[in-house]
């Protein structure tokens, strides 16, 4: 068995069977990534945004309370 046969046969098998499947799977994955957010992901993102807005409002309220009760509280935590 020559060296070219030892390398050539596995290379041909790879190019005929493995490489096409590999390329198809690669581009299929890229296609799924480029589709954007799914409906479930979009809903979850909206929920997280709503929670973040509520937290922001609560933090502002807490800061107003602290400003009224302890005006120099910000200096302690800078």
Residue pairs with C-beta under 8 A, 6 or more apart in sequence:
37 45
66 73
67 73
